[in-house]
Structures are given as C-alpha cells and as structure tokens.
Amino acid sequence: MRLLIFVLYSGDVVRSIASVKEDFRNYKTPSIEKEVKTVTIGLDGTCMLTVEDGYRQVMVGTIGLYDDEGTRLHTIYAAARPEYGKQTFLNRMKNEISRVWRIYPDSEYVGVADGAGDNRPFLEKHTSAQITDFYHASEYIGNTGNAAIRNKNERIEWIREKCHELKNEEGGQRRFAGK
C-alpha cells in the first residue's frame, strides 16, 4: 500500500514540476535560412483514463516548416497533459502559431488533422486549407471498400490501389476530395 501511495504522490509531483516548466519555458522560434514556403499545423488527440478524474483528453500538435520542394526544415512539437476538453492545448498552439506567423507571415498555412469535428474550426482560423492525415483517410477508404465490395480479395486490392493512389499519384488527393 505504501508503494501505491508513493507512486500516486510521485505522479502528482512530476505533473507539478512539468506544469511549472511548461509555463516558464522560454525558447526562440528558429529562423530558417531557406525560404519557408509552407507551414503545416497538425493536431491529434485521444482519451486517456486517469486515476483521479476518469477519462480526459490528451492532445498533441506539430508545426512543420517546409521549403518549396516539400523538404521539412524544422518541426515544433506541442502537447498538454490530460484535461477535460482541450483548451490548454489549443491556447498553447495559438501561442506557437503566433510566434511562427510573426517570422513567416507570407508562407502558406495548411492544417492537418484526423477529421474530428472540433479540430476543423480551430484549423480554419489559422490556415488557408485543411487536409485529413493519411492514416485517417486510408481508414475512410477501408470503410468504403468494406461497405461496397463483397469479395474479400477484390476489396483488399481496391483498398490497396486507392491508398496508393491517394499517397503516391500526382493529383491523387484532389481526386479523392472531388476537386
């Protein structure tokens, strides 16, 4: 029993230390030598069962800086500890996006997320375009194949072809978006 109490206490101590360090971290957003053509803003989250509070949302995000050839030049990572909702995380992302925008105001800003309904309004405020990440897009393709094609071998081949087209063929994303 003592060990369990110590572990719970230690978790609270670690969480407190992490919170203090999060709030007072002071770093400089990098200035890249090459032109930053595109800035991506990525969001993802999941629910986590906590001992004290039940299920809480855990969010992670990235801000990627890319040149005109699509080469990643730098990535900023952000996260927030489990909370009810995701306001702490979204505030942190807004601050990071503002820092980046002050340095790269002329870059194209693109949102990348899983399609969760509450991610889109946030991304629309900060980006000119939003896309669904490949993992979740391929999941939608799989669901479509499962619903439309009865023959297992034909279904697997169709899903494989569509995922390849989406990821590797010029204009594949536009065809799936109907544009």
Secondary structure, DSSP 8 states (H G I E B T S, - for coil): -HHHHHHHHHHHHHHHHHHHHHHH--------SS---EEEEEEEEEEEEETTTEEEEEEEEEEEEE-TT--EEEEEEEEEEEESSSHHHHHHHHHHHHHHHHH-TTSEEEEEE---TTHHHHHHHH-SEEEE-HHHHHHHHHHHHHHH--SHHHHHHHHHHHHHHHHHSTTHHHHHHT-
